[in-house]
Amino acid sequence: MMVNINFQKSTEKMVKFFDLTKSLIKCFILCMVIIMNRFGPAIVDAPENDFDNSDITD
C-alpha cells in the first residue's frame, strides 16, 4: 500500500505504508477511521504522547 505524504500540496510523494514513521502510521490509521465513519465517534485521549507535532501540522 502506498501513501501520499504530500496530500494537498503541489507535488505528490508516494511512500510505502511500512516505510512511514510510527507517528505517520498512527495519523494515517486515525484518518482512515474518521473518513470511513464505520466505527462510530472517534475519541482520541492525550494524543501528544503518540504523535509528532510536525505530522499533525504539516
N, CA, C, O and CB atoms as a CASP TS submission, in Angstrom:
PFRMAT TS
TARGET T0000
AUTHOR 0000-0000-0000
METHOD Language model
MODEL 1
PARENT N/A
ATOM      1  N   MET     1       0.841  -1.154   0.000  1.00  0.00           N
ATOM      2  CA  MET     1       0.000   0.000   0.000  1.00  0.00           C
ATOM      3  C   MET     1       0.897   1.231   0.000  1.00  0.00           C
ATOM      4  O   MET     1       1.879   1.303   0.739  1.00  0.00           O
ATOM      5  CB  MET     1      -0.963  -0.010   1.207  1.00  0.00           C
ATOM      6  N   MET     2       0.545   2.186  -0.832  1.00  0.00           N
ATOM      7  CA  MET     2       1.306   3.429  -0.929  1.00  0.00           C
ATOM      8  C   MET     2       0.481   4.578  -0.361  1.00  0.00           C
ATOM      9  O   MET     2      -0.742   4.607  -0.503  1.00  0.00           O
ATOM     10  CB  MET     2       1.709   3.718  -2.398  1.00  0.00           C
ATOM     11  N   VAL     3       1.163   5.524   0.283  1.00  0.00           N
ATOM     12  CA  VAL     3       0.513   6.669   0.909  1.00  0.00           C
ATOM     13  C   VAL     3       1.151   7.941   0.362  1.00  0.00           C
ATOM     14  O   VAL     3       2.376   8.044   0.289  1.00  0.00           O
ATOM     15  CB  VAL     3       0.629   6.607   2.468  1.00  0.00           C
ATOM     16  N   ASN     4       0.323   8.908  -0.023  1.00  0.00           N
ATOM     17  CA  ASN     4       0.821  10.202  -0.477  1.00  0.00           C
ATOM     18  C   ASN     4       1.052  11.085   0.749  1.00  0.00           C
ATOM     19  O   ASN     4       0.095  11.545   1.371  1.00  0.00           O
ATOM     20  CB  ASN     4      -0.178  10.878  -1.480  1.00  0.00           C
ATOM     21  N   ILE     5       2.315  11.321   1.096  1.00  0.00           N
ATOM     22  CA  ILE     5       2.604  12.114   2.297  1.00  0.00           C
ATOM     23  C   ILE     5       2.598  13.614   2.011  1.00  0.00           C
ATOM     24  O   ILE     5       2.775  14.412   2.931  1.00  0.00           O
ATOM     25  CB  ILE     5       3.953  11.709   2.878  1.00  0.00           C
ATOM     26  N   ASN     6       2.399  14.008   0.763  1.00  0.00           N
ATOM     27  CA  ASN     6       2.275  15.424   0.396  1.00  0.00           C
ATOM     28  C   ASN     6       0.849  15.738  -0.031  1.00  0.00           C
ATOM     29  O   ASN     6       0.644  16.532  -0.949  1.00  0.00           O
ATOM     30  CB  ASN     6       3.261  15.784  -0.736  1.00  0.00           C
ATOM     31  N   PHE     7      -0.129  15.138   0.610  1.00  0.00           N
ATOM     32  CA  PHE     7      -1.534  15.341   0.257  1.00  0.00           C
ATOM     33  C   PHE     7      -1.885  16.824   0.260  1.00  0.00           C
ATOM     34  O   PHE     7      -1.543  17.547   1.196  1.00  0.00           O
ATOM     35  CB  PHE     7      -2.448  14.579   1.228  1.00  0.00           C
ATOM     36  N   GLN     8      -2.561  17.269  -0.779  1.00  0.00           N
ATOM     37  CA  GLN     8      -2.998  18.653  -0.985  1.00  0.00           C
ATOM     38  C   GLN     8      -1.834  19.630  -1.091  1.00  0.00           C
ATOM     39  O   GLN     8      -1.980  20.804  -0.748  1.00  0.00           O
ATOM     40  CB  GLN     8      -3.906  19.076   0.143  1.00  0.00           C
ATOM     41  N   LYS     9      -0.704  19.171  -1.552  1.00  0.00           N
ATOM     42  CA  LYS     9       0.431  20.048  -1.838  1.00  0.00           C
ATOM     43  C   LYS     9       0.726  19.947  -3.324  1.00  0.00           C
ATOM     44  O   LYS     9       0.125  19.127  -4.018  1.00  0.00           O
ATOM     45  CB  LYS     9       1.691  19.668  -0.980  1.00  0.00           C
ATOM     46  N   SER    10       1.630  20.758  -3.817  1.00  0.00           N
ATOM     47  CA  SER    10       1.859  20.849  -5.257  1.00  0.00           C
ATOM     48  C   SER    10       2.422  19.575  -5.883  1.00  0.00           C
ATOM     49  O   SER    10       2.105  19.263  -7.031  1.00  0.00           O
ATOM     50  CB  SER    10       2.787  21.979  -5.538  1.00  0.00           C
ATOM     51  N   THR    11       3.239  18.845  -5.158  1.00  0.00           N
ATOM     52  CA  THR    11       3.815  17.623  -5.718  1.00  0.00           C
ATOM     53  C   THR    11       3.401  16.407  -4.901  1.00  0.00           C
ATOM     54  O   THR    11       3.269  16.468  -3.678  1.00  0.00           O
ATOM     55  CB  THR    11       5.345  17.725  -5.775  1.00  0.00           C
ATOM     56  N   GLU    12       3.203  15.322  -5.600  1.00  0.00           N
ATOM     57  CA  GLU    12       2.821  14.070  -4.948  1.00  0.00           C
ATOM     58  C   GLU    12       4.078  13.317  -4.519  1.00  0.00           C
ATOM     59  O   GLU    12       5.052  13.254  -5.269  1.00  0.00           O
ATOM     60  CB  GLU    12       1.953  13.192  -5.895  1.00  0.00           C
ATOM     61  N   LYS    13       4.060  12.752  -3.326  1.00  0.00           N
ATOM     62  CA  LYS    13       5.188  11.946  -2.850  1.00  0.00           C
ATOM     63  C   LYS    13       4.627  10.670  -2.243  1.00  0.00           C
ATOM     64  O   LYS    13       4.107  10.673  -1.127  1.00  0.00           O
ATOM     65  CB  LYS    13       6.063  12.731  -1.806  1.00  0.00           C
ATOM     66  N   MET    14       4.740   9.587  -2.988  1.00  0.00           N
ATOM     67  CA  MET    14       4.201   8.308  -2.556  1.00  0.00           C
ATOM     68  C   MET    14       5.263   7.535  -1.778  1.00  0.00           C
ATOM     69  O   MET    14       6.413   7.434  -2.204  1.00  0.00           O
ATOM     70  CB  MET    14       3.705   7.488  -3.764  1.00  0.00           C
ATOM     71  N   VAL    15       4.857   6.992  -0.628  1.00  0.00           N
ATOM     72  CA  VAL    15       5.753   6.234   0.241  1.00  0.00           C
ATOM     73  C   VAL    15       5.049   4.943   0.631  1.00  0.00           C
ATOM     74  O   VAL    15       3.838   4.933   0.852  1.00  0.00           O
ATOM     75  CB  VAL    15       6.161   7.061   1.510  1.00  0.00           C
ATOM     76  N   LYS    16       5.806   3.854   0.714  1.00  0.00           N
ATOM     77  CA  LYS    16       5.223   2.593   1.167  1.00  0.00           C
ATOM     78  C   LYS    16       4.752   2.738   2.609  1.00  0.00           C
ATOM     79  O   LYS    16       5.423   3.358   3.434  1.00  0.00           O
ATOM     80  CB  LYS    16       6.244   1.432   1.040  1.00  0.00           C
ATOM     81  N   PHE    17       3.592   2.159   2.901  1.00  0.00           N
ATOM     82  CA  PHE    17       2.986   2.267   4.228  1.00  0.00           C
ATOM     83  C   PHE    17       3.959   1.857   5.325  1.00  0.00           C
ATOM     84  O   PHE    17       4.070   2.549   6.337  1.00  0.00           O
ATOM     85  CB  PHE    17       1.730   1.412   4.306  1.00  0.00           C
ATOM     86  N   PHE    18       4.659   0.755   5.146  1.00  0.00           N
ATOM     87  CA  PHE    18       5.541   0.246   6.196  1.00  0.00           C
ATOM     88  C   PHE    18       6.867   1.001   6.287  1.00  0.00           C
ATOM     89  O   PHE    18       7.670   0.731   7.180  1.00  0.00           O
ATOM     90  CB  PHE    18       5.815  -1.216   5.962  1.00  0.00           C
ATOM     91  N   ASP    19       7.106   1.946   5.372  1.00  0.00           N
ATOM     92  CA  ASP    19       8.287   2.804   5.460  1.00  0.00           C
ATOM     93  C   ASP    19       7.997   4.106   6.205  1.00  0.00           C
ATOM     94  O   ASP    19       8.907   4.904   6.431  1.00  0.00           O
ATOM     95  CB  ASP    19       8.810   3.114   4.066  1.00  0.00           C
ATOM     96  N   LEU    20       6.747   4.327   6.586  1.00  0.00           N
ATOM     97  CA  LEU    20       6.376   5.527   7.334  1.00  0.00           C
ATOM     98  C   LEU    20       6.878   5.427   8.775  1.00  0.00           C
ATOM     99  O   LEU    20       7.126   4.334   9.283  1.00  0.00           O
ATOM    100  CB  LEU    20       4.843   5.733   7.310  1.00  0.00           C
ATOM    101  N   THR    21       7.021   6.573   9.416  1.00  0.00           N
ATOM    102  CA  THR    21       7.369   6.571  10.838  1.00  0.00           C
ATOM    103  C   THR    21       6.168   6.061  11.634  1.00  0.00           C
ATOM    104  O   THR    21       5.046   6.042  11.128  1.00  0.00           O
ATOM    105  CB  THR    21       7.793   8.002  11.319  1.00  0.00           C
ATOM    106  N   LYS    22       6.402   5.654  12.868  1.00  0.00           N
ATOM    107  CA  LYS    22       5.297   5.185  13.718  1.00  0.00           C
ATOM    108  C   LYS    22       4.225   6.259  13.854  1.00  0.00           C
ATOM    109  O   LYS    22       3.031   5.962  13.830  1.00  0.00           O
ATOM    110  CB  LYS    22       5.819   4.782  15.111  1.00  0.00           C
ATOM    111  N   SER    23       4.657   7.498  13.996  1.00  0.00           N
ATOM    112  CA  SER    23       3.710   8.593  14.159  1.00  0.00           C
ATOM    113  C   SER    23       2.850   8.781  12.911  1.00  0.00           C
ATOM    114  O   SER    23       1.641   8.985  13.020  1.00  0.00           O
ATOM    115  CB  SER    23       4.450   9.884  14.481  1.00  0.00           C
ATOM    116  N   LEU    24       3.462   8.714  11.728  1.00  0.00           N
ATOM    117  CA  LEU    24       2.697   8.858  10.490  1.00  0.00           C
ATOM    118  C   LEU    24       1.755   7.683  10.269  1.00  0.00           C
ATOM    119  O   LEU    24       0.658   7.868   9.743  1.00  0.00           O
ATOM    120  CB  LEU    24       3.639   8.994   9.303  1.00  0.00           C
ATOM    121  N   ILE    25       2.160   6.484  10.658  1.00  0.00           N
ATOM    122  CA  ILE    25       1.267   5.325  10.557  1.00  0.00           C
ATOM    123  C   ILE    25       0.042   5.548  11.439  1.00  0.00           C
ATOM    124  O   ILE    25      -1.081   5.268  11.021  1.00  0.00           O
ATOM    125  CB  ILE    25       2.005   4.015  10.968  1.00  0.00           C
ATOM    126  N   LYS    26       0.249   6.048  12.650  1.00  0.00           N
ATOM    127  CA  LYS    26      -0.871   6.320  13.555  1.00  0.00           C
ATOM    128  C   LYS    26      -1.782   7.396  12.978  1.00  0.00           C
ATOM    129  O   LYS    26      -3.004   7.279  13.059  1.00  0.00           O
ATOM    130  CB  LYS    26      -0.356   6.750  14.938  1.00  0.00           C
ATOM    131  N   CYS    27      -1.199   8.447  12.394  1.00  0.00           N
ATOM    132  CA  CYS    27      -2.005   9.503  11.765  1.00  0.00           C
ATOM    133  C   CYS    27      -2.829   8.945  10.617  1.00  0.00           C
ATOM    134  O   CYS    27      -4.010   9.264  10.482  1.00  0.00           O
ATOM    135  CB  CYS    27      -1.106  10.641  11.259  1.00  0.00           C
ATOM    136  N   PHE    28      -2.207   8.113   9.793  1.00  0.00           N
ATOM    137  CA  PHE    28      -2.895   7.522   8.646  1.00  0.00           C
ATOM    138  C   PHE    28      -4.069   6.660   9.103  1.00  0.00           C
ATOM    139  O   PHE    28      -5.172   6.775   8.568  1.00  0.00           O
ATOM    140  CB  PHE    28      -1.919   6.684   7.807  1.00  0.00           C
ATOM    141  N   ILE    29      -3.836   5.808  10.081  1.00  0.00           N
ATOM    142  CA  ILE    29      -4.902   4.925  10.570  1.00  0.00           C
ATOM    143  C   ILE    29      -6.024   5.745  11.198  1.00  0.00           C
ATOM    144  O   ILE    29      -7.198   5.448  10.978  1.00  0.00           O
ATOM    145  CB  ILE    29      -4.344   3.908  11.595  1.00  0.00           C
ATOM    146  N   LEU    30      -5.686   6.765  11.971  1.00  0.00           N
ATOM    147  CA  LEU    30      -6.703   7.620  12.572  1.00  0.00           C
ATOM    148  C   LEU    30      -7.530   8.318  11.494  1.00  0.00           C
ATOM    149  O   LEU    30      -8.754   8.391  11.605  1.00  0.00           O
ATOM    150  CB  LEU    30      -6.053   8.656  13.497  1.00  0.00           C
ATOM    151  N   CYS    31      -6.876   8.828  10.458  1.00  0.00           N
ATOM    152  CA  CYS    31      -7.601   9.470   9.350  1.00  0.00           C
ATOM    153  C   CYS    31      -8.531   8.485   8.656  1.00  0.00           C
ATOM    154  O   CYS    31      -9.661   8.836   8.319  1.00  0.00           O
ATOM    155  CB  CYS    31      -6.614  10.060   8.332  1.00  0.00           C
ATOM    156  N   MET    32      -8.073   7.267   8.441  1.00  0.00           N
ATOM    157  CA  MET    32      -8.919   6.265   7.785  1.00  0.00           C
ATOM    158  C   MET    32     -10.125   5.915   8.649  1.00  0.00           C
ATOM    159  O   MET    32     -11.220   5.733   8.116  1.00  0.00           O
ATOM    160  CB  MET    32      -8.109   4.997   7.478  1.00  0.00           C
ATOM    161  N   VAL    33      -9.959   5.817   9.953  1.00  0.00           N
ATOM    162  CA  VAL    33     -11.088   5.533  10.855  1.00  0.00           C
ATOM    163  C   VAL    33     -12.113   6.659  10.767  1.00  0.00           C
ATOM    164  O   VAL    33     -13.315   6.403  10.699  1.00  0.00           O
ATOM    165  CB  VAL    33     -10.599   5.359  12.326  1.00  0.00           C
ATOM    166  N   ILE    34     -11.641   7.900  10.767  1.00  0.00           N
ATOM    167  CA  ILE    34     -12.553   9.044  10.701  1.00  0.00           C
ATOM    168  C   ILE    34     -13.237   9.114   9.340  1.00  0.00           C
ATOM    169  O   ILE    34     -14.445   9.342   9.270  1.00  0.00           O
ATOM    170  CB  ILE    34     -11.796  10.352  10.979  1.00  0.00           C
ATOM    171  N   ILE    35     -12.482   8.919   8.256  1.00  0.00           N
ATOM    172  CA  ILE    35     -13.043   9.014   6.908  1.00  0.00           C
ATOM    173  C   ILE    35     -14.040   7.900   6.633  1.00  0.00           C
ATOM    174  O   ILE    35     -15.094   8.146   6.047  1.00  0.00           O
ATOM    175  CB  ILE    35     -11.931   8.978   5.871  1.00  0.00           C
ATOM    176  N   MET    36     -13.725   6.687   7.045  1.00  0.00           N
ATOM    177  CA  MET    36     -14.609   5.549   6.765  1.00  0.00           C
ATOM    178  C   MET    36     -15.916   5.646   7.549  1.00  0.00           C
ATOM    179  O   MET    36     -16.949   5.163   7.084  1.00  0.00           O
ATOM    180  CB  MET    36     -13.900   4.233   7.098  1.00  0.00           C
ATOM    181  N   ASN    37     -15.886   6.259   8.723  1.00  0.00           N
ATOM    182  CA  ASN    37     -17.080   6.511   9.531  1.00  0.00           C
ATOM    183  C   ASN    37     -17.892   5.244   9.808  1.00  0.00           C
ATOM    184  O   ASN    37     -19.120   5.307   9.871  1.00  0.00           O
ATOM    185  CB  ASN    37     -17.958   7.530   8.840  1.00  0.00           C
ATOM    186  N   ARG    38     -17.245   4.122   9.971  1.00  0.00           N
ATOM    187  CA  ARG    38     -17.931   2.862  10.254  1.00  0.00           C
ATOM    188  C   ARG    38     -17.889   2.488  11.731  1.00  0.00           C
ATOM    189  O   ARG    38     -18.585   1.567  12.158  1.00  0.00           O
ATOM    190  CB  ARG    38     -17.321   1.752   9.437  1.00  0.00           C
ATOM    191  N   PHE    39     -17.099   3.180  12.492  1.00  0.00           N
ATOM    192  CA  PHE    39     -16.832   2.759  13.860  1.00  0.00           C
ATOM    193  C   PHE    39     -17.436   3.690  14.905  1.00  0.00           C
ATOM    194  O   PHE    39     -17.068   3.622  16.078  1.00  0.00           O
ATOM    195  CB  PHE    39     -15.355   2.661  14.075  1.00  0.00           C
ATOM    196  N   GLY    40     -18.355   4.553  14.497  1.00  0.00           N
ATOM    197  CA  GLY    40     -18.932   5.495  15.441  1.00  0.00           C
ATOM    198  C   GLY    40     -17.981   6.647  15.691  1.00  0.00           C
ATOM    199  O   GLY    40     -17.051   6.857  14.912  1.00  0.00           O
ATOM    200  N   PRO    41     -18.192   7.393  16.753  1.00  0.00           N
ATOM    201  CA  PRO    41     -17.314   8.539  17.014  1.00  0.00           C
ATOM    202  C   PRO    41     -15.894   8.087  17.366  1.00  0.00           C
ATOM    203  O   PRO    41     -15.694   7.074  18.036  1.00  0.00           O
ATOM    204  CB  PRO    41     -17.886   9.398  18.151  1.00  0.00           C
ATOM    205  N   ALA    42     -14.922   8.864  16.897  1.00  0.00           N
ATOM    206  CA  ALA    42     -13.517   8.585  17.221  1.00  0.00           C
ATOM    207  C   ALA    42     -13.106   9.477  18.388  1.00  0.00           C
ATOM    208  O   ALA    42     -13.170  10.702  18.283  1.00  0.00           O
ATOM    209  CB  ALA    42     -12.585   8.822  15.976  1.00  0.00           C
ATOM    210  N   ILE    43     -12.689   8.881  19.483  1.00  0.00           N
ATOM    211  CA  ILE    43     -12.269   9.625  20.667  1.00  0.00           C
ATOM    212  C   ILE    43     -10.766   9.433  20.833  1.00  0.00           C
ATOM    213  O   ILE    43     -10.279   8.308  20.947  1.00  0.00           O
ATOM    214  CB  ILE    43     -13.047   9.153  21.948  1.00  0.00           C
ATOM    215  N   VAL    44     -10.040  10.548  20.846  1.00  0.00           N
ATOM    216  CA  VAL    44      -8.586  10.497  20.995  1.00  0.00           C
ATOM    217  C   VAL    44      -8.248  11.120  22.343  1.00  0.00           C
ATOM    218  O   VAL    44      -8.502  12.304  22.567  1.00  0.00           O
ATOM    219  CB  VAL    44      -7.850  11.244  19.814  1.00  0.00           C
ATOM    220  N   ASP    45      -7.684  10.336  23.225  1.00  0.00           N
ATOM    221  CA  ASP    45      -7.354  10.802  24.569  1.00  0.00           C
ATOM    222  C   ASP    45      -5.846  10.976  24.696  1.00  0.00           C
ATOM    223  O   ASP    45      -5.095  10.015  24.532  1.00  0.00           O
ATOM    224  CB  ASP    45      -7.881   9.816  25.639  1.00  0.00           C
ATOM    225  N   ALA    46      -5.403  12.183  24.985  1.00  0.00           N
ATOM    226  CA  ALA    46      -3.989  12.517  25.197  1.00  0.00           C
ATOM    227  C   ALA    46      -3.094  12.071  24.045  1.00  0.00           C
ATOM    228  O   ALA    46      -2.193  11.256  24.245  1.00  0.00           O
ATOM    229  CB  ALA    46      -3.500  11.888  26.482  1.00  0.00           C
ATOM    230  N   PRO    47      -3.331  12.599  22.832  1.00  0.00           N
ATOM    231  CA  PRO    47      -2.525  12.171  21.684  1.00  0.00           C
ATOM    232  C   PRO    47      -1.108  12.721  21.677  1.00  0.00           C
ATOM    233  O   PRO    47      -0.277  12.267  20.890  1.00  0.00           O
ATOM    234  CB  PRO    47      -3.203  12.575  20.423  1.00  0.00           C
ATOM    235  N   GLU    48      -0.813  13.700  22.547  1.00  0.00           N
ATOM    236  CA  GLU    48       0.502  14.344  22.486  1.00  0.00           C
ATOM    237  C   GLU    48       1.658  13.384  22.713  1.00  0.00           C
ATOM    238  O   GLU    48       2.777  13.670  22.287  1.00  0.00           O
ATOM    239  CB  GLU    48       0.573  15.444  23.497  1.00  0.00           C
ATOM    240  N   ASN    49       1.426  12.269  23.364  1.00  0.00           N
ATOM    241  CA  ASN    49       2.495  11.296  23.592  1.00  0.00           C
ATOM    242  C   ASN    49       2.687  10.352  22.409  1.00  0.00           C
ATOM    243  O   ASN    49       3.714   9.680  22.312  1.00  0.00           O
ATOM    244  CB  ASN    49       2.202  10.491  24.839  1.00  0.00           C
ATOM    245  N   ASP    50       1.709  10.298  21.514  1.00  0.00           N
ATOM    246  CA  ASP    50       1.749   9.321  20.431  1.00  0.00           C
ATOM    247  C   ASP    50       2.001   9.919  19.053  1.00  0.00           C
ATOM    248  O   ASP    50       2.331   9.186  18.120  1.00  0.00           O
ATOM    249  CB  ASP    50       0.473   8.570  20.404  1.00  0.00           C
ATOM    250  N   PHE    51       1.852  11.230  18.905  1.00  0.00           N
ATOM    251  CA  PHE    51       2.004  11.862  17.600  1.00  0.00           C
ATOM    252  C   PHE    51       3.076  12.940  17.661  1.00  0.00           C
ATOM    253  O   PHE    51       3.237  13.618  18.675  1.00  0.00           O
ATOM    254  CB  PHE    51       0.670  12.459  17.126  1.00  0.00           C
ATOM    255  N   ASP    52       3.808  13.087  16.557  1.00  0.00           N
ATOM    256  CA  ASP    52       4.761  14.183  16.434  1.00  0.00           C
ATOM    257  C   ASP    52       4.000  15.424  15.991  1.00  0.00           C
ATOM    258  O   ASP    52       3.127  15.331  15.127  1.00  0.00           O
ATOM    259  CB  ASP    52       5.908  13.833  15.429  1.00  0.00           C
ATOM    260  N   ASN    53       4.307  16.573  16.557  1.00  0.00           N
ATOM    261  CA  ASN    53       3.615  17.803  16.186  1.00  0.00           C
ATOM    262  C   ASN    53       3.706  18.084  14.700  1.00  0.00           C
ATOM    263  O   ASN    53       2.728  18.533  14.100  1.00  0.00           O
ATOM    264  CB  ASN    53       4.177  18.970  16.957  1.00  0.00           C
ATOM    265  N   SER    54       4.845  17.834  14.095  1.00  0.00           N
ATOM    266  CA  SER    54       5.007  18.117  12.668  1.00  0.00           C
ATOM    267  C   SER    54       4.104  17.242  11.806  1.00  0.00           C
ATOM    268  O   SER    54       3.695  17.665  10.725  1.00  0.00           O
ATOM    269  CB  SER    54       6.459  17.918  12.258  1.00  0.00           C
ATOM    270  N   ASP    55       3.784  16.038  12.257  1.00  0.00           N
ATOM    271  CA  ASP    55       2.888  15.172  11.492  1.00  0.00           C
ATOM    272  C   ASP    55       1.467  15.720  11.485  1.00  0.00           C
ATOM    273  O   ASP    55       0.747  15.549  10.501  1.00  0.00           O
ATOM    274  CB  ASP    55       2.899  13.754  12.065  1.00  0.00           C
ATOM    275  N   ILE    56       1.059  16.362  12.542  1.00  0.00           N
ATOM    276  CA  ILE    56      -0.287  16.913  12.640  1.00  0.00           C
ATOM    277  C   ILE    56      -0.393  18.233  11.890  1.00  0.00           C
ATOM    278  O   ILE    56      -1.396  18.472  11.217  1.00  0.00           O
ATOM    279  CB  ILE    56      -0.679  17.106  14.102  1.00  0.00           C
ATOM    280  N   THR    57       0.607  19.091  11.988  1.00  0.00           N
ATOM    281  CA  THR    57       0.515  20.435  11.419  1.00  0.00           C
ATOM    282  C   THR    57       0.899  20.515   9.953  1.00  0.00           C
ATOM    283  O   THR    57       0.467  21.443   9.270  1.00  0.00           O
ATOM    284  CB  THR    57       1.377  21.362  12.193  1.00  0.00           C
ATOM    285  N   ASP    58       1.683  19.594   9.444  1.00  0.00           N
ATOM    286  CA  ASP    58       2.134  19.672   8.037  1.00  0.00           C
ATOM    287  C   ASP    58       1.120  19.123   7.083  1.00  0.00           C
ATOM    288  O   ASP    58       1.350  19.117   5.873  1.00  0.00           O
ATOM    289  CB  ASP    58       3.432  18.931   7.852  1.00  0.00           C
TER
END
